[in-house]
Amino acid sequence: MTPTDVAHKFASRLDSSLDEKAAQQLAAILVRQEVHKGETLLPEGAVARCFLIVEQGLTRQYYYKNGIDISEHFCAEWDIVYCTDSMLKREPTTLMIEALEDGVVHNVPFDEFRRLCDESPQIMKLYVRLLEDGLIESLRKTDAQRFESARERYENFVRQYPEAARRAPGKHIASYLLMTPESLSRVRAGLLK
């Protein structure tokens, strides 16, 4: 897949489109990276200077709380993964990004992307959509934790992240849903009845 194709897929993922000039501008800043299962793509304490477009594979964002590994977000093909606070405030992150499978990601250097936003209204629209999607996702997750039962959280997770539900290890899914692996097993078993 060419970098221009990746730029178009990125725009499509955000329910938008780019003309050829804007797609080529965006393609020019993409940095393709092959990743391996278990590889840390952003370590704790680093400053996020890029966001990632996942072309192939599965990634997760996670953090440690009281020594426990908690998954925050999953990204499969054509999803976008980024650490908002670190990227915007240029501060060290508490979130880490890990490849759960071998795959390919495209790094989008944030400062260069912002520069392109000043040059291209189409790319600025992508940036706004990216931030809107992140805000909506954050609100959705917070509401689920506050108002939904374990079963409802799992059912919504499967609908929202079918690839992660199918491909991610159960312990990571359980931590995302704020339950133990045993509780997740009971929820899954209850759905089979």
N, C-alpha and C positions, 0 to 999 in steps of 0.2 A: 504494500500500500504506500502510495507516495505521500509526502508531507502535506501536499495540497488536498489530497483525499481525506487525510486526518483532520485538517482544518474544517472541511465541509461536514464531516461526521460530528465533530465537536459542536458546530453550529446547529446541526440537525438535532443533536441530543438536547440542546437548549431551546428547542422549538423555534429556531431561527434559521437564517440562511446568510450566505456571504456571496458577493459577486467575486469574479475571478481575481480582481486586484486585491481585495481584502483577504481572500483566501491565501493568495501568494504572500502577502505581508505576514500573516499569521504563520504560514508554513515555514517562513524564513527563520523564525525564532524557536521552532520546535526542536527539541533534542531527544532523539530516540534512545531508549535504554532497554536492554534485555535484563530481566530480573529473574531471580531464582527463589524457589520456595524457601521460606524462612529468612530471606534477606530483609534487613531493616533499611527502608527507603528514606526514613526521616527519624533520627534518634531523638530521644528525650533531651532537652536542653539546647538543641540546634535551633537556629532561626530559619523558618520556612521561607525560601526565596523563590520557590517555584510551586505551581500546582501541577497535578499529573492527570493526563488523559489515559485511561486504561484501554489499550487496544486489545490485549489478550491477557487472560489470567484473572485472578481474584486477589484483592488487597483488603486490608482492614486497618482502621485507625483504632488505637487502644491506649490505655493509660493504666497506671498502678494506683490503687487506693488501699491503704493499709496492707500493702504487700500482695494485694489480689489484682490479677490481670483482668481488666474490664474492657470489652470491645465497645467502641463508640459508633463505628460506622463500617459498612462493607461497600466495596466498589468492584463491579464486574465489567465486562466489555462495554466500552464507550461511556462509562461513568467517569466522573471527575472527582478527584480526591484532593483536598487541601485543608490546611490548618488555618482557619480564618484569623484568629487573634494574632498568631505569630506572623502571618504574612502581612496583615494590615498594620500592625503596631511595631513590626520588626523586633519582636521580643522572643526570647527562648520559649520553645513549646513544651507543654507537658504531655501532648499527644504524640504518639509514635505511629509510623506507617510501616506495615509489614506486608510482604508478598506472601500470600497463602498458597500460591501456585507459581510455577515457572510461567513467564509471560513477557509481554512487551508493554512499556508505558512510554508516554511522550511527556517530557518535562517542558513546562511553559514558564520561562523566567518571568516573574511577576512584574519587575520594573520595566522590562521590555514590553510586556503586554499592556501595562498602563500607558506607556508612551504611544503604542499603537492606538489605544482608545482615544487619545488626543487627535490622532490623524484620521481616524475612520469612525464615523457614526455607527456603522454596522458592527464593528468590534466593540465599541462602547455599549451597544445594545447587548452583546454577549456577556459583557462584564456585569451589567445590571441583572440579566437573567441568572447568571451564576450566583450572585449574592442573594437574589430573591429565592432561588431554589434552596440555598443553604439555610436561609431563615425559615422557610416553610418546613424543611426537614427537621430543624431543631425544635420548632414549635410542635410538630407532629409527635416527635419522640417524647417531649416533655409531657404532653397531654396523655399519651399512652401510659406513661409511668404513673401518672396521677389518677387516671380514671378507668383504666382497663384491667380486667382480670388477666391472670397468666395465660389462660387459653386465648382470650381475645388478642393479647399482645403477640402470641405466637401466630395465630391465624393472619393477623395484619402483616406481620413480618414476612410470612410466606407469600402473601399477595404483593407486597412492596418490593421484596428482594428474593424473587424466585431462584435466581442463580446462587445466591449466598445460602439460601435455605437448603439447596441441593448439594452444594459443594463445600461449604465451610465446616470445619470440625464442630461437633455438638457442643464442646466446652466453650467455644467462642460465641456460638449462637446463644447459649444459656447466659453467658455473662452480659451479652448485649441486651437480653430481655430481663436482666437483673434477677435471675433465678439460678438455682444450682443445676448441674447436669442431671441430677436425679429428678428434680421437679420437671425439667424439660422432657425427660423420658416419660414421666407420668402424663404430661399434657399430650405428647404425641400418641401414647397408648390410648388415651381417652378419645382421641379423634378417630382412631381405627374402629372403635366399637359402634 
